[in-house]
Amino acid sequence: MEEKATPATIPLYILLAGLFAVLGFAIWSGSKFYLYGGSILYGIAAGIAIGAAYAFLKQINIQRLSKQDHSK
């Protein structure tokens, strides 16, 4: 059997840049959703962006916890 290789870690600055970009997009699409009376496409875009922001936060938390484990 082949051994499972650990995936390469994504640098923190890329994760933070992605998080800020996705949050900016979520704010923009959320404001368009509000201004245009609840257009479903803007609502969907805002929801997907919030989900992506959650995924970025999870990755940042995983990296932070793994660095704490290695420092012990």
Helices and strands as residue ranges (DSSP letters): H 12-35, H 40-71
